[in-house]
Structure formats: structure tokens, C-alpha cells
């Protein structure tokens, strides 16, 4: 299980959320699999990036995750 931010720098900001969600499962492991060793996931990610997308949000304020990406 990756448990320290230094082990997986890209997910440092998500680590606390992951730890919280992990308590909902009896057994869980989060492991890093390089894209070169996970061709199916890499293919799915590439296909998803090619798809047109849009965000529909109906609230007075934008969610924090959306405003941080702008």
C-alpha cells in the first residue's frame, strides 16, 4: 500500500481522501502500475481524452475542484 506522499508524489493531495475512503473496505491495496505495464488502462485513458466532454453544473457557485483547474 502506498501510504507516504513521497512514494507517489502525483497523488499527494489525494492521500487523506484515499485513507478516509479506505476505511469503508475490509481489504484494500493501492499500488502503482506504470502505464507501460498496463496497456488496457492506458488505452482507455487515451480514448477518454479523445472524446468531447463538457461540464454541466447547476448551482450558484462552482465546486472547488473545478475552480482550481481553471
C-alpha positions in Angstrom: 0.0 0.0 0.0 1.3 3.4 -0.9 1.0 5.4 2.3 3.5 8.2 2.1 3.3 11.2 -0.3 7.0 10.6 -1.2 6.1 7.2 -2.6 3.6 8.6 -5.1 4.0 12.4 -5.5 1.2 12.8 -8.1 -1.3 11.6 -5.5 0.0 13.6 -2.5 -3.1 15.8 -2.5 -5.5 12.8 -2.6 -3.8 10.8 0.1 -6.0 11.9 3.0 -9.2 11.3 1.0 -7.9 7.8 0.0 -7.2 7.0 3.6 -10.7 8.0 4.6 -12.3 6.0 1.8 -10.1 3.0 2.6 -11.9 2.6 5.9 -15.0 1.6 4.1 -13.5 -1.6 2.7 -12.4 -4.7 4.6 -9.3 -5.3 2.3 -7.7 -2.7 0.0 -4.4 -2.1 -1.6 -3.4 0.8 -3.8 -0.5 0.0 -6.0 1.3 1.9 -8.7 1.3 0.2 -12.1 3.4 2.0 -14.7 1.4 2.8 -17.9 3.8 0.8 -19.9 2.7 -2.3 -17.9 -1.0 -1.6 -18.0 -1.9 -1.4 -21.7 -5.6 -1.7 -21.2 -5.8 1.3 -18.7 -3.6 3.3 -21.0 -5.8 2.6 -24.0 -9.0 3.5 -22.0 -7.3 6.8 -20.8 -6.3 7.7 -24.4 -9.8 7.0 -25.7 -11.4 9.1 -22.9 -9.1 12.1 -23.8 -10.2 11.9 -27.4 -13.9 12.1 -26.5 -15.6 15.5 -26.5 -16.7 16.4 -23.0 -18.4 19.2 -21.2 -19.4 20.0 -17.6 -22.9 20.8 -16.6 -23.2 22.4 -13.2 -26.4 23.9 -11.7 -25.6 25.7 -8.6 -24.9 29.3 -7.5 -21.2 28.6 -7.0 -18.7 26.4 -8.9 -17.2 23.4 -6.9 -13.7 23.9 -5.6 -12.3 21.1 -7.7 -13.5 22.9 -10.9 -12.3 26.4 -10.0 -8.8 25.0 -9.1 -8.5 23.6 -12.6 -9.2 26.9 -14.3 
